[in-house]
Amino acid sequence: MKFAAIDIGTNAIRLLIKEIKVHKGEMSIRKVSFTRVSLRLGEDVFETGEISDKKARNLVKVLRAFWYLMDVYEIEWFKVCATSAMREAKNVDYVIGLVKKEANISIELIDGQQEADLIFKNFSVASFKTNSDYLYIDVGGGSLELTLIRNGKRLRGKSFQIGTLRVNKGMVRDGEWDAVEEFVKHDSGLDGSVMAIGSGGNINRLQRLILNPKNQPISISKIVGITEVLRSHSLQERIEKFSLKPDRADVIVTAAEIYLRVMKLSGAQEIIVPKVGLSDGIILNVHEEYQASLR
């Protein structure tokens, strides 16, 4: 059966469709379709505190298109979640109402803790050693989600107002990085043996640029190296030389710097990039709700 997730992020809107089968207690998951549209809702919110009427109307158009795509794939179970930019928009109720009226889609506004929880759901279906310490790092346009994992269980998670668009616009609050440092070090028992897990479009792209083998850890030195290379090129050169989309080229260095800073604070020397994120976690959540409906 196919399930869908729509992630309304600070930088982009994503539609992910997956097919999930359960046989004798074993779950198999196959990606069917992924569509990403850059709207950059955060540009409005971080500058004016609201989502402009133009971007609200464009959001409606994108979600209408996603609705038709889901109809083609015969999707019955799906969820639409909005994160950092929508959380902070003063006119969020208006935008949610407009989308419901004109696109027939209900948006669930999730807070930072819920976002971290949904991202963590991916850990249960990933093939990691459960007796190790992991720090799950998800970098978005408006927020940074961190989850500490020990013995296969979530120790704790937290969301921070640090994201690529927010950093680029100089909108990170004083003390936010101090809070990150306290989170990764306070009562965690981390001794430098922690392994980082990275999610988000930017770390996926960095992995491809590094040409790191799939599912193999990337050393912090390789992240530093590719960051220096990208930083030495202009925006247009990044687009042309590295085949980056404009909305990726102008945030990828910032994203790399965020991953590196968190890794250094935690003592992580390597990062695994399983290529899963919030959308994947939403789908797992939808599947759980579907399974519960059958009982």
Residue pairs with C-beta under 8 A, 6 or more apart in sequence:
1 19
1 20
1 21
1 77
1 290
2 17
2 18
2 19
2 20
2 32
2 73
2 74
2 75
3 17
3 18
3 19
3 20
3 75
3 77
3 78
3 283
3 286
3 287
3 290
4 15
4 16
4 17
4 18
4 70
4 73
4 75
4 77
4 78
4 79
4 283
4 286
5 14
5 15
5 16
5 78
5 79
5 80
5 81
5 278
5 279
5 280
5 282
5 283
5 286
6 13
6 14
6 15
6 16
6 63
6 66
6 78
6 79
6 80
6 81
6 105
6 279
6 282
7 13
7 14
7 16
7 81
7 83
7 277
7 278
7 279
7 282
8 41
8 59
8 80
8 81
8 82
8 83
8 85
8 86
8 107
9 41
9 83
9 84
9 85
9 140
9 141
9 142
9 278
10 40
10 41
10 42
10 45
10 83
10 84
10 85
10 140
10 141
10 142
10 143
10 163
10 165
10 166
11 38
11 40
11 42
11 140
11 141
11 142
11 164
11 165
11 247
11 251
12 36
12 37
12 38
12 39
12 40
12 141
12 201
12 247
13 36
13 37
13 39
13 59
13 62
13 63
13 66
14 34
14 35
14 36
14 37
14 279
15 33
15 34
15 35
15 36
15 66
15 69
15 70
16 31
16 33
16 34
16 279
16 280
16 282
16 283
17 31
17 32
17 33
17 34
17 69
17 70
17 73
17 75
18 29
18 30
18 31
18 32
18 280
18 283
19 29
19 30
19 32
20 27
20 28
20 29
20 30
20 283
20 287
21 27
21 28
22 28
22 291
27 125
29 125
32 73
33 69
33 73
35 66
35 69
36 201
37 62
38 245
38 247
39 55
39 58
39 59
39 62
40 55
40 141
40 165
40 247
41 51
41 55
41 59
41 85
41 86
41 89
42 84
42 85
42 141
42 142
42 163
42 165
42 166
43 165
43 169
44 50
44 51
44 52
44 55
44 85
44 89
45 51
45 85
45 86
45 88
45 89
45 142
46 85
46 88
46 142
46 165
46 166
46 169
46 171
47 169
49 88
49 89
49 90
50 89
50 90
50 91
51 59
51 85
51 86
51 89
51 91
51 92
51 95
56 91
56 94
56 95
56 98
57 98
59 95
59 99
60 98
60 99
60 102
60 103
63 80
63 99
63 103
63 105
64 102
64 103
66 105
67 103
67 104
67 105
70 78
77 286
77 287
77 289
77 290
78 286
79 108
79 282
79 285
79 286
80 105
80 106
80 107
80 108
81 107
81 108
81 109
81 110
81 115
81 118
81 278
81 282
82 92
82 96
82 107
82 108
82 109
82 110
83 110
83 115
83 140
83 142
83 143
83 278
84 112
84 140
84 141
84 142
84 143
84 161
84 163
84 166
85 141
85 142
86 92
86 95
86 96
86 107
86 109
87 109
87 110
87 111
87 112
88 142
89 95
92 109
96 106
96 107
96 109
99 105
99 107
100 106
100 107
110 118
111 159
112 143
112 145
112 158
112 159
112 160
113 157
113 158
113 159
115 138
115 143
115 145
115 159
115 278
116 138
116 145
116 146
116 147
116 157
116 158
116 159
117 157
117 281
118 278
118 281
118 282
118 285
119 136
119 138
119 145
119 147
119 199
119 277
119 278
119 281
120 136
120 147
120 149
120 154
120 157
120 281
121 280
121 281
121 284
121 285
122 199
122 274
122 276
122 277
122 280
122 281
122 284
123 134
123 136
123 147
123 149
123 152
123 154
123 197
124 284
125 284
126 274
126 276
127 215
128 134
128 197
128 272
130 151
130 152
131 151
131 152
132 193
132 195
133 148
133 149
133 150
133 188
133 189
133 190
133 193
133 194
133 195
134 148
134 149
134 150
134 194
134 195
134 196
134 197
135 146
135 147
135 148
135 149
135 184
135 190
135 194
135 195
135 196
135 197
135 262
135 263
135 266
135 268
136 145
136 146
136 147
136 148
136 149
136 157
136 196
136 197
136 199
137 144
137 145
137 146
137 196
137 197
137 198
137 199
137 203
137 259
137 262
137 263
137 271
138 144
138 145
138 146
138 198
138 199
138 200
138 277
138 278
139 163
139 164
139 198
139 200
139 202
139 203
139 255
139 258
139 259
140 163
140 164
140 200
140 278
141 163
141 164
141 165
141 166
141 251
142 161
142 163
142 165
142 166
143 159
143 160
143 161
143 162
143 163
143 166
144 159
144 160
144 161
144 162
144 163
144 180
144 258
144 262
145 157
145 158
145 159
145 160
146 157
146 158
146 159
146 160
146 180
146 183
146 184
146 262
147 154
147 155
147 156
147 157
148 154
148 155
148 156
148 157
148 183
148 184
148 188
148 190
149 155
149 197
150 189
155 188
156 183
158 183
160 176
160 179
160 180
160 183
161 172
161 173
161 176
162 172
162 176
162 177
162 180
162 258
164 202
164 251
164 254
164 255
164 258
165 251
166 172
167 254
167 257
167 258
168 250
168 251
168 254
177 261
180 261
180 262
180 265
181 265
184 190
184 262
184 265
184 266
185 265
185 266
190 266
190 267
191 267
192 267
192 269
193 267
194 266
194 267
194 268
195 217
195 268
195 270
195 271
195 272
196 259
196 262
196 263
196 266
196 268
196 270
196 271
196 272
197 271
197 272
197 273
197 274
198 259
198 271
198 272
198 273
199 273
199 274
199 275
199 276
199 277
199 278
200 255
200 277
201 248
201 277
202 248
202 251
202 252
202 255
202 256
202 259
203 255
203 259
203 271
203 273
204 273
204 275
205 244
205 248
205 252
206 218
206 223
206 226
206 252
206 255
206 256
206 259
206 273
207 218
207 273
209 226
209 230
209 242
210 218
210 222
210 223
210 225
210 226
212 218
212 222
212 273
215 272
215 274
216 272
217 270
217 271
217 272
218 270
218 271
218 272
218 273
219 269
219 270
220 260
220 263
220 264
220 268
220 269
220 270
220 271
223 256
223 259
223 260
223 263
223 271
224 260
226 256
227 253
227 256
227 257
227 260
230 238
230 242
230 252
230 253
230 256
231 253
233 241
233 242
235 246
235 249
235 250
238 244
238 249
238 252
239 245
239 246
239 249
242 249
244 252
259 271
262 268
263 269
263 271
